[in-house]
Amino acid sequence: MTARKDGKNFGQRLREARVGSGLSQSELEEISGIPKARLSRYENGHVAPSIQTLERLSSALNVSEASLLGDERSVLESFFAQLQSRGIEIDSPEQSVKMADALADMLLAAKSAKERGARPDDAIPAASMAVVGAFLERNCRDSPLRDEHHPAEPSHRAP
């Protein structure tokens, strides 16, 4: 079985997911309905699962199919799941592009500042912080940026 970018094959990722879930092969058999002998063959890299079996394994382990396959999408899934778990929702491709650009600008500025010996947090571009701040104001009820000085909704002027 082929190793992906992480250097692991399907069986290694399956074993990590099972152990990370605190399950024995016998327990995973009970949950997934996949015989323990076959689970062992998957984990040892002797055979690859069918698409249906992959779905059953990912469901039983509460992980994405992409993460078991070592697909790069699993990184994005983890990133967005973490944002969502912290109350941040990105609802459109446009929002995701703006947030990705702002985050990239901030990380590159911090890296550059660190290389120059400056404090990274002093180098973050104000425009990127403004994009992040505006997003938080619009999309997060508990945003630390919401207060009387930073209203969530623009004020409307009377005609």
N, CA, C and O atoms as a DFTB+ gen file, in Angstrom:
636 C
 N C O
     1  1       0.838      -1.185       0.000
     2  2       0.000       0.000       0.000
     3  2       0.881       1.245       0.000
     4  3       1.920       1.279       0.660
     5  1       0.473       2.234      -0.721
     6  2       1.267       3.428      -0.921
     7  2       1.157       4.393       0.254
     8  3       0.076       4.617       0.800
     9  1       2.302       4.959       0.628
    10  2       2.321       5.994       1.665
    11  2       2.051       7.342       1.010
    12  3       2.485       7.592      -0.115
    13  1       1.343       8.197       1.705
    14  2       1.030       9.539       1.213
    15  2       2.043      10.538       1.760
    16  3       3.095      10.162       2.277
    17  1       1.707      11.800       1.637
    18  2       2.587      12.890       2.060
    19  2       3.037      12.756       3.510
    20  3       4.153      13.144       3.856
    21  1       2.165      12.204       4.358
    22  2       2.521      12.053       5.772
    23  2       3.428      10.854       6.015
    24  3       3.832      10.604       7.151
    25  1       3.752      10.109       4.961
    26  2       4.640       8.963       5.077
    27  2       3.960       7.716       5.620
    28  3       4.619       6.706       5.866
    29  1       2.657       7.777       5.807
    30  2       1.919       6.652       6.369
    31  2       1.016       6.039       5.308
    32  3       0.556       6.723       4.393
    33  1       0.771       4.746       5.444
    34  2      -0.185       4.112       4.548
    35  2      -1.547       4.029       5.236
    36  3      -1.685       4.406       6.400
    37  1      -2.539       3.539       4.519
    38  2      -3.888       3.461       5.052
    39  2      -3.927       2.697       6.377
    40  3      -4.552       3.145       7.338
    41  1      -3.266       1.557       6.421
    42  2      -3.286       0.728       7.622
    43  2      -2.739       1.443       8.841
    44  3      -3.281       1.318       9.939
    45  1      -1.667       2.192       8.647
    46  2      -1.094       2.943       9.774
    47  2      -2.050       4.021      10.260
    48  3      -2.210       4.219      11.464
    49  1      -2.690       4.722       9.319
    50  2      -3.650       5.757       9.712
    51  2      -4.882       5.151      10.370
    52  3      -5.436       5.730      11.305
    53  1      -5.319       3.975       9.880
    54  2      -6.451       3.290      10.492
    55  2      -6.112       2.899      11.928
    56  3      -6.911       3.115      12.839
    57  1      -4.947       2.334      12.123
    58  2      -4.538       1.929      13.480
    59  2      -4.470       3.144      14.404
    60  3      -4.941       3.089      15.540
    61  1      -3.884       4.241      13.918
    62  2      -3.799       5.457      14.736
    63  2      -5.187       5.971      15.110
    64  3      -5.422       6.375      16.248
    65  1      -6.100       5.952      14.143
    66  2      -7.460       6.434      14.411
    67  2      -8.161       5.529      15.419
    68  3      -8.859       6.012      16.311
    69  1      -7.977       4.221      15.279
    70  2      -8.606       3.271      16.205
    71  2      -8.050       3.441      17.611
    72  3      -8.807       3.538      18.577
    73  1      -6.721       3.477      17.723
    74  2      -6.087       3.638      19.034
    75  2      -6.440       5.005      19.624
    76  3      -6.703       5.122      20.821
    77  1      -6.444       6.042      18.769
    78  2      -6.814       7.383      19.225
    79  2      -8.240       7.458      19.734
    80  3      -8.562       8.294      20.578
    81  1      -9.094       6.586      19.221
    82  2     -10.486       6.522      19.686
    83  2     -10.632       5.639      20.914
    84  3     -11.721       5.500      21.470
    85  1      -9.514       5.041      21.332
    86  2      -9.536       4.190      22.521
    87  2     -10.199       2.845      22.294
    88  3     -10.730       2.247      23.229
    89  1     -10.172       2.364      21.052
    90  2     -10.842       1.112      20.719
    91  2      -9.851      -0.005      20.423
    92  3      -8.781       0.225      19.858
    93  1     -10.223      -1.205      20.812
    94  2      -9.479      -2.392      20.394
    95  2     -10.056      -2.820      19.042
    96  3     -11.100      -2.323      18.620
    97  1      -9.380      -3.730      18.380
    98  2      -9.933      -4.241      17.123
    99  2     -11.272      -4.930      17.371
   100  3     -12.183      -4.836      16.548
   101  1     -11.391      -5.611      18.487
   102  2     -12.654      -6.291      18.814
   103  2     -13.788      -5.280      18.987
   104  3     -14.909      -5.512      18.535
   105  1     -13.491      -4.167      19.640
   106  2     -14.510      -3.127      19.832
   107  2     -14.881      -2.469      18.512
   108  3     -16.050      -2.169      18.269
   109  1     -13.888      -2.245      17.659
   110  2     -14.175      -1.667      16.348
   111  2     -15.001      -2.643      15.515
   112  3     -15.867      -2.225      14.746
   113  1     -14.741      -3.926      15.662
   114  2     -15.546      -4.946      14.968
   115  2     -17.011      -4.823      15.388
   116  3     -17.905      -4.848      14.541
   117  1     -17.254      -4.691      16.682
   118  2     -18.626      -4.577      17.182
   119  2     -19.322      -3.338      16.627
   120  3     -20.491      -3.394      16.245
   121  1     -18.606      -2.235      16.586
   122  2     -19.202      -0.974      16.135
   123  2     -19.418      -0.955      14.628
   124  3     -20.466      -0.517      14.153
   125  1     -18.429      -1.428      13.876
   126  2     -18.464      -1.319      12.422
   127  2     -19.065      -2.526      11.717
   128  3     -19.532      -2.422      10.583
   129  1     -19.052      -3.671      12.392
   130  2     -19.514      -4.893      11.747
   131  2     -18.472      -5.517      10.831
   132  3     -18.765      -6.469      10.108
   133  1     -17.261      -4.986      10.860
   134  2     -16.173      -5.514      10.028
   135  2     -15.383      -6.505      10.880
   136  3     -14.926      -6.159      11.969
   137  1     -15.219      -7.738      10.389
   138  2     -14.526      -8.760      11.185
   139  2     -13.117      -8.332      11.614
   140  3     -12.387      -7.682      10.866
   141  1     -12.771      -8.712      12.819
   142  2     -11.468      -8.371      13.400
   143  2     -10.319      -8.836      12.499
   144  3      -9.328      -8.122      12.347
   145  1     -10.443     -10.017      11.907
   146  2      -9.379     -10.530      11.029
   147  2      -9.158      -9.593       9.838
   148  3      -8.021      -9.366       9.424
   149  1     -10.246      -9.053       9.292
   150  2     -10.101      -8.131       8.165
   151  2      -9.515      -6.801       8.633
   152  3      -8.698      -6.199       7.935
   153  1      -9.935      -6.342       9.820
   154  2      -9.361      -5.110      10.367
   155  2      -7.849      -5.264      10.515
   156  3      -7.095      -4.344      10.199
   157  1      -7.415      -6.411      10.988
   158  2      -5.988      -6.676      11.146
   159  2      -5.278      -6.629       9.798
   160  3      -4.177      -6.087       9.690
   161  1      -5.897      -7.187       8.785
   162  2      -5.288      -7.174       7.441
   163  2      -5.183      -5.745       6.907
   164  3      -4.194      -5.394       6.264
   165  1      -6.193      -4.928       7.169
   166  2      -6.113      -3.520       6.761
   167  2      -4.960      -2.835       7.484
   168  3      -4.122      -2.179       6.865
   169  1      -4.931      -2.997       8.799
   170  2      -3.913      -2.318       9.600
   171  2      -2.495      -2.773       9.254
   172  3      -1.553      -1.986       9.350
   173  1      -2.340      -4.008       8.862
   174  2      -1.015      -4.517       8.496
   175  2      -0.650      -4.242       7.045
   176  3       0.429      -4.620       6.589
   177  1      -1.552      -3.581       6.320
   178  2      -1.257      -3.172       4.953
   179  2      -1.367      -4.272       3.920
   180  3      -0.832      -4.137       2.820
   181  1      -2.051      -5.359       4.247
   182  2      -2.172      -6.468       3.304
   183  2      -3.246      -6.246       2.245
   184  3      -3.114      -6.714       1.115
   185  1      -4.296      -5.542       2.605
   186  2      -5.398      -5.278       1.676
   187  2      -5.915      -3.862       1.894
   188  3      -5.703      -3.256       2.945
   189  1      -6.594      -3.355       0.882
   190  2      -7.230      -2.037       0.974
   191  2      -8.737      -2.240       1.073
   192  3      -9.266      -3.197       0.509
   193  1      -9.434      -1.358       1.779
   194  2     -10.883      -1.513       1.919
   195  2     -11.627      -1.039       0.675
   196  3     -11.109      -0.252      -0.117
   197  1     -12.837      -1.531       0.524
   198  2     -13.719      -1.011      -0.519
   199  2     -14.208       0.364      -0.077
   200  3     -13.996       0.772       1.065
   201  1     -14.848       1.054      -0.970
   202  2     -15.397       2.372      -0.635
   203  2     -16.439       2.248       0.476
   204  3     -16.475       3.073       1.389
   205  1     -17.277       1.227       0.402
   206  2     -18.306       1.033       1.423
   207  2     -17.671       0.749       2.785
   208  3     -18.127       1.258       3.809
   209  1     -16.614      -0.067       2.786
   210  2     -15.934      -0.380       4.045
   211  2     -15.246       0.855       4.604
   212  3     -15.249       1.077       5.814
   213  1     -14.659       1.654       3.729
   214  2     -14.034       2.900       4.164
   215  2     -15.061       3.793       4.847
   216  3     -14.776       4.396       5.882
   217  1     -16.251       3.877       4.272
   218  2     -17.328       4.677       4.875
   219  2     -17.688       4.144       6.256
   220  3     -17.869       4.921       7.194
   221  1     -17.793       2.829       6.387
   222  2     -18.142       2.224       7.683
   223  2     -17.056       2.487       8.722
   224  3     -17.354       2.792       9.877
   225  1     -15.793       2.368       8.305
   226  2     -14.690       2.614       9.234
   227  2     -14.663       4.065       9.688
   228  3     -14.526       4.344      10.879
   229  1     -14.794       4.987       8.746
   230  2     -14.731       6.405       9.119
   231  2     -15.896       6.772      10.030
   232  3     -15.732       7.563      10.959
   233  1     -17.062       6.207       9.774
   234  2     -18.225       6.471      10.616
   235  2     -18.025       5.889      12.016
   236  3     -18.316       6.549      13.014
   237  1     -17.534       4.668      12.087
   238  2     -17.331       4.012      13.382
   239  2     -16.278       4.735      14.219
   240  3     -16.384       4.792      15.444
   241  1     -15.265       5.286      13.555
   242  2     -14.169       5.960      14.260
   243  2     -14.401       7.459      14.414
   244  3     -13.624       8.153      15.070
   245  1     -15.484       7.956      13.799
   246  2     -15.802       9.378      13.843
   247  2     -14.657      10.236      13.295
   248  3     -14.278      11.252      13.878
   249  1     -14.122       9.789      12.150
   250  2     -13.087      10.530      11.438
   251  2     -13.514      10.615       9.974
   252  3     -14.400       9.879       9.541
   253  1     -12.899      11.492       9.228
   254  2     -13.257      11.611       7.820
   255  2     -12.575      10.513       6.996
   256  3     -11.523       9.990       7.364
   257  1     -13.203      10.193       5.893
   258  2     -12.589       9.252       4.957
   259  2     -11.265       9.820       4.458
   260  3     -10.290       9.088       4.286
   261  1     -11.240      11.123       4.228
   262  2     -10.019      11.771       3.732
   263  2      -8.861      11.575       4.702
   264  3      -7.728      11.357       4.274
   265  1      -9.130      11.651       6.000
   266  2      -8.045      11.484       6.971
   267  2      -7.514      10.057       6.961
   268  3      -6.312       9.850       7.125
   269  1      -8.383       9.072       6.773
   270  2      -7.917       7.687       6.703
   271  2      -7.100       7.441       5.436
   272  3      -6.173       6.632       5.430
   273  1      -7.453       8.146       4.370
   274  2      -6.742       7.976       3.101
   275  2      -5.475       8.830       3.010
   276  3      -4.660       8.649       2.105
   277  1      -5.318       9.755       3.950
   278  2      -4.156      10.635       3.893
   279  2      -4.313      11.739       2.876
   280  3      -3.329      12.325       2.424
   281  1      -5.547      12.021       2.515
   282  2      -5.850      13.052       1.542
   283  2      -5.620      14.424       2.168
   284  3      -5.924      14.629       3.343
   285  1      -5.094      15.346       1.403
   286  2      -4.817      16.690       1.906
   287  2      -6.080      17.413       2.368
   288  3      -6.007      18.358       3.153
   289  1      -7.232      16.969       1.884
   290  2      -8.479      17.600       2.325
   291  2      -8.699      17.438       3.819
   292  3      -9.409      18.232       4.437
   293  1      -8.091      16.411       4.400
   294  2      -8.284      16.203       5.834
   295  2      -7.711      17.362       6.646
   296  3      -8.206      17.667       7.731
   297  1      -6.670      18.008       6.121
   298  2      -6.102      19.176       6.799
   299  2      -7.135      20.310       6.814
   300  3      -7.344      20.965       7.835
   301  1      -7.766      20.523       5.672
   302  2      -8.800      21.561       5.602
   303  2      -9.991      21.216       6.481
   304  3     -10.540      22.085       7.159
   305  1     -10.389      19.950       6.472
   306  2     -11.502      19.534       7.319
   307  2     -11.194      19.818       8.788
   308  3     -12.048      20.310       9.526
   309  1      -9.977      19.506       9.202
   310  2      -9.588      19.752      10.598
   311  2      -9.582      21.244      10.908
   312  3     -10.039      21.664      11.971
   313  1      -9.066      22.040       9.980
   314  2      -8.997      23.485      10.159
   315  2     -10.403      24.072      10.345
   316  3     -10.653      24.821      11.290
   317  1     -11.313      23.721       9.432
   318  2     -12.661      24.269       9.505
   319  2     -13.439      23.706      10.692
   320  3     -14.265      24.410      11.273
   321  1     -13.190      22.457      11.059
   322  2     -13.844      21.887      12.233
   323  2     -13.414      22.632      13.496
   324  3     -14.227      22.877      14.387
   325  1     -12.140      22.987      13.567
   326  2     -11.647      23.727      14.731
   327  2     -12.273      25.121      14.792
   328  3     -12.685      25.575      15.859
   329  1     -12.341      25.795      13.644
   330  2     -12.996      27.104      13.617
   331  2     -14.442      26.979      14.083
   332  3     -14.907      27.759      14.914
   333  1     -15.152      25.985      13.537
   334  2     -16.554      25.799      13.886
   335  2     -16.719      25.479      15.364
   336  3     -17.653      25.960      16.004
   337  1     -15.811      24.664      15.912
   338  2     -15.922      24.311      17.332
   339  2     -15.724      25.528      18.226
   340  3     -16.135      25.527      19.386
   341  1     -15.093      26.564      17.685
   342  2     -14.864      27.784      18.456
   343  2     -15.871      28.870      18.106
   344  3     -15.715      30.026      18.500
   345  1     -16.919      28.485      17.351
   346  2     -18.011      29.411      17.064
   347  2     -17.819      30.278      15.843
   348  3     -18.528      31.271      15.677
   349  1     -16.881      29.932      14.985
   350  2     -16.629      30.739      13.793
   351  2     -17.102      29.964      12.573
   352  3     -16.632      28.859      12.302
   353  1     -18.031      30.555      11.845
   354  2     -18.593      29.935      10.651
   355  2     -18.148      30.726       9.422
   356  3     -18.229      31.954       9.400
   357  1     -17.688      30.024       8.424
   358  2     -17.359      30.637       7.142
   359  2     -18.376      30.085       6.162
   360  3     -18.413      28.885       5.889
   361  1     -19.200      30.981       5.637
   362  2     -20.377      30.562       4.885
   363  2     -20.276      30.669       3.367
   364  3     -21.194      30.250       2.663
   365  1     -19.190      31.216       2.854
   366  2     -19.107      31.357       1.404
   367  2     -17.656      31.247       0.945
   368  3     -16.727      31.459       1.724
   369  1     -17.478      30.915      -0.325
   370  2     -16.113      30.876      -0.866
   371  2     -15.419      32.242      -0.760
   372  3     -14.209      32.311      -0.548
   373  1     -16.181      33.307      -0.907
   374  2     -15.601      34.646      -0.810
   375  2     -15.057      34.896       0.588
   376  3     -13.961      35.435       0.749
   377  1     -15.832      34.500       1.609
   378  2     -15.363      34.656       2.988
   379  2     -14.104      33.836       3.226
   380  3     -13.169      34.301       3.877
   381  1     -14.080      32.615       2.697
   382  2     -12.909      31.765       2.933
   383  2     -11.670      32.346       2.267
   384  3     -10.579      32.264       2.832
   385  1     -11.810      32.927       1.087
   386  2     -10.665      33.541       0.401
   387  2     -10.159      34.746       1.184
   388  3      -8.952      34.906       1.367
   389  1     -11.080      35.601       1.650
   390  2     -10.673      36.773       2.431
   391  2      -9.967      36.371       3.719
   392  3      -8.944      36.950       4.084
   393  1     -10.524      35.365       4.411
   394  2      -9.907      34.923       5.663
   395  2      -8.553      34.268       5.402
   396  3      -7.603      34.490       6.153
   397  1      -8.457      33.468       4.353
   398  2      -7.181      32.814       4.034
   399  2      -6.127      33.858       3.684
   400  3      -4.983      33.756       4.127
   401  1      -6.502      34.857       2.894
   402  2      -5.548      35.914       2.547
   403  2      -5.106      36.688       3.789
   404  3      -3.921      36.979       3.956
   405  1      -6.055      37.016       4.653
   406  2      -5.714      37.759       5.868
   407  2      -4.811      36.927       6.775
   408  3      -3.833      37.441       7.317
   409  1      -5.129      35.663       6.938
   410  2      -4.308      34.793       7.771
   411  2      -2.914      34.639       7.179
   412  3      -1.920      34.695       7.904
   413  1      -2.836      34.444       5.867
   414  2      -1.527      34.319       5.212
   415  2      -0.710      35.595       5.381
   416  3       0.487      35.533       5.663
   417  1      -1.347      36.745       5.213
   418  2      -0.642      38.022       5.402
   419  2      -0.094      38.131       6.822
   420  3       1.046      38.547       7.028
   421  1      -0.916      37.753       7.795
   422  2      -0.482      37.850       9.192
   423  2       0.672      36.887       9.476
   424  3       1.648      37.267      10.121
   425  1       0.568      35.663       9.004
   426  2       1.628      34.680       9.252
   427  2       2.931      35.074       8.559
   428  3       4.008      34.942       9.141
   429  1       2.839      35.556       7.323
   430  2       4.047      35.977       6.608
   431  2       4.684      37.204       7.267
   432  3       5.908      37.301       7.351
   433  1       3.858      38.128       7.730
   434  2       4.389      39.310       8.414
   435  2       5.061      38.914       9.726
   436  3       6.128      39.428      10.062
   437  1       4.438      38.004      10.462
   438  2       5.026      37.547      11.727
   439  2       6.341      36.816      11.475
   440  3       7.305      36.995      12.219
   441  1       6.382      36.006      10.443
   442  2       7.605      35.280      10.100
   443  2       8.715      36.253       9.726
   444  3       9.852      36.113      10.177
   445  1       8.383      37.235       8.903
   446  2       9.359      38.231       8.487
   447  2       9.881      39.021       9.684
   448  3      11.081      39.278       9.787
   449  1       8.986      39.404      10.583
   450  2       9.392      40.155      11.772
   451  2      10.319      39.318      12.642
   452  3      11.318      39.820      13.157
   453  1       9.992      38.064      12.802
   454  2      10.812      37.175      13.619
   455  2      12.212      37.044      13.017
   456  3      13.210      37.044      13.737
   457  1      12.272      36.933      11.691
   458  2      13.568      36.839      11.016
   459  2      14.402      38.106      11.207
   460  3      15.631      38.047      11.217
   461  1      13.732      39.252      11.359
   462  2      14.431      40.522      11.582
   463  2      14.719      40.766      13.050
   464  3      15.388      41.738      13.401
   465  1      14.221      39.896      13.907
   466  2      14.427      40.063      15.339
   467  2      13.402      40.956      16.001
   468  3      13.567      41.332      17.162
   469  1      12.344      41.303      15.282
   470  2      11.289      42.152      15.838
   471  2      10.203      41.272      16.455
   472  3      10.177      40.057      16.258
   473  1       9.313      41.912      17.200
   474  2       8.187      41.176      17.767
   475  2       7.188      40.865      16.661
   476  3       6.718      41.786      15.992
   477  1       6.849      39.597      16.449
   478  2       5.925      39.237      15.371
   479  2       4.566      39.911      15.464
   480  3       3.996      40.287      14.440
   481  1       4.033      40.073      16.683
   482  2       2.696      40.649      16.795
   483  2       2.654      42.129      16.438
   484  3       1.578      42.662      16.170
   485  1       3.795      42.802      16.428
   486  2       3.838      44.206      16.031
   487  2       3.857      44.370      14.511
   488  3       3.625      45.468      14.006
   489  1       4.131      43.289      13.780
   490  2       4.310      43.379      12.340
   491  2       3.075      42.987      11.536
   492  3       3.077      43.096      10.310
   493  1       2.030      42.538      12.204
   494  2       0.848      42.073      11.478
   495  2       0.179      43.262      10.795
   496  3      -0.134      44.265      11.437
   497  1      -0.036      43.139       9.480
   498  2      -0.624      44.254       8.729
   499  2      -1.996      44.663       9.258
   500  3      -2.852      43.823       9.534
   501  1      -2.177      45.942       9.389
   502  2      -3.448      46.467       9.897
   503  2      -4.609      46.069       8.994
   504  3      -5.707      45.796       9.478
   505  1      -4.374      46.035       7.685
   506  2      -5.447      45.670       6.755
   507  2      -5.913      44.237       7.013
   508  3      -7.111      43.961       6.955
   509  1      -4.986      43.327       7.295
   510  2      -5.358      41.936       7.577
   511  2      -6.128      41.844       8.881
   512  3      -7.109      41.108       8.983
   513  1      -5.681      42.591       9.872
   514  2      -6.399      42.599      11.147
   515  2      -7.804      43.167      10.956
   516  3      -8.753      42.710      11.593
   517  1      -7.937      44.156      10.084
   518  2      -9.248      44.745       9.830
   519  2     -10.180      43.728       9.177
   520  3     -11.360      43.666       9.523
   521  1      -9.666      42.923       8.233
   522  2     -10.482      41.895       7.588
   523  2     -10.958      40.882       8.625
   524  3     -12.136      40.528       8.657
   525  1     -10.043      40.420       9.468
   526  2     -10.397      39.448      10.501
   527  2     -11.385      40.069      11.483
   528  3     -12.380      39.439      11.842
   529  1     -11.121      41.281      11.913
   530  2     -12.007      41.955      12.853
   531  2     -13.407      42.143      12.296
   532  3     -14.394      41.899      12.991
   533  1     -13.498      42.576      11.041
   534  2     -14.807      42.781      10.420
   535  2     -15.556      41.455      10.301
   536  3     -16.764      41.393      10.526
   537  1     -14.830      40.398       9.945
   538  2     -15.460      39.083       9.844
   539  2     -16.007      38.650      11.196
   540  3     -17.145      38.190      11.293
   541  1     -15.200      38.797      12.234
   542  2     -15.640      38.401      13.569
   543  2     -16.847      39.208      14.012
   544  3     -17.774      38.661      14.608
   545  1     -16.845      40.492      13.729
   546  2     -17.971      41.329      14.117
   547  2     -19.257      40.871      13.455
   548  3     -20.315      40.854      14.085
   549  1     -19.167      40.500      12.183
   550  2     -20.359      40.088      11.444
   551  2     -20.811      38.680      11.795
   552  3     -22.007      38.392      11.752
   553  1     -19.888      37.802      12.139
   554  2     -20.208      36.386      12.208
   555  2     -20.110      35.739      13.581
   556  3     -20.463      34.569      13.726
   557  1     -19.656      36.438      14.562
   558  2     -19.482      35.825      15.881
   559  2     -20.170      36.667      16.935
   560  3     -19.767      37.799      17.203
   561  1     -21.204      36.111      17.527
   562  2     -21.938      36.840      18.557
   563  2     -21.061      37.231      19.731
   564  3     -21.222      38.308      20.305
   565  1     -20.127      36.348      20.089
   566  2     -19.295      36.586      21.260
   567  2     -17.947      37.195      20.901
   568  3     -16.987      37.080      21.664
   569  1     -17.873      37.836      19.753
   570  2     -16.609      38.412      19.325
   571  2     -16.102      39.425      20.347
   572  3     -16.865      40.270      20.815
   573  1     -14.834      39.344      20.689
   574  2     -14.276      40.331      21.609
   575  2     -14.247      41.723      20.991
   576  3     -14.020      42.713      21.687
   577  1     -14.476      41.796      19.689
   578  2     -14.452      43.091      19.015
   579  2     -15.807      43.785      19.037
   580  3     -15.918      44.940      18.627
   581  1     -16.834      43.094      19.509
   582  2     -18.166      43.707      19.571
   583  2     -18.294      44.530      20.831
   584  3     -18.239      44.000      21.940
   585  1     -18.460      45.793      20.662
   586  2     -18.761      46.676      21.786
   587  2     -19.310      47.978      21.219
   588  3     -19.565      48.096      20.020
   589  1     -19.481      48.924      22.082
   590  2     -20.096      50.162      21.597
   591  2     -19.217      50.905      20.600
   592  3     -19.722      51.716      19.823
   593  1     -17.908      50.644      20.606
   594  2     -17.010      51.319      19.674
   595  2     -16.907      50.586      18.349
   596  3     -16.460      51.159      17.355
   597  1     -17.320      49.315      18.326
   598  2     -17.253      48.490      17.117
   599  2     -18.591      47.788      16.919
   600  3     -18.693      46.583      17.151
   601  1     -19.604      48.511      16.501
   602  2     -20.913      47.880      16.348
   603  2     -20.875      46.777      15.291
   604  3     -20.134      46.858      14.311
   605  1     -21.687      45.752      15.515
   606  2     -21.721      44.618      14.601
   607  2     -22.378      44.995      13.283
   608  3     -21.991      44.490      12.230
   609  1     -23.344      45.856      13.330
   610  2     -24.047      46.266      12.118
   611  2     -23.712      47.715      11.813
   612  3     -23.617      48.538      12.723
   613  1     -23.536      48.027      10.551
   614  2     -23.265      49.435      10.234
   615  2     -24.469      50.295      10.601
   616  3     -25.617      49.870      10.476
   617  1     -24.181      51.512      11.056
   618  2     -25.295      52.399      11.379
   619  2     -25.927      52.890      10.098
   620  3     -25.236      53.146       9.112
   621  1     -27.238      53.021      10.114
   622  2     -27.963      53.477       8.935
   623  2     -28.306      54.946       9.128
   624  3     -28.805      55.364      10.172
   625  1     -28.026      55.693       8.106
   626  2     -28.353      57.133       8.174
   627  2     -29.761      57.376       7.659
   628  3     -30.217      56.716       6.724
   629  1     -30.420      58.295       8.257
   630  2     -31.748      58.653       7.769
   631  2     -31.602      59.378       6.456
   632  3     -30.658      60.149       6.280
   633  1     -32.519      59.150       5.521
   634  2     -32.420      59.827       4.200
   635  2     -32.590      61.300       4.297
   636  3     -32.533      61.996       3.283
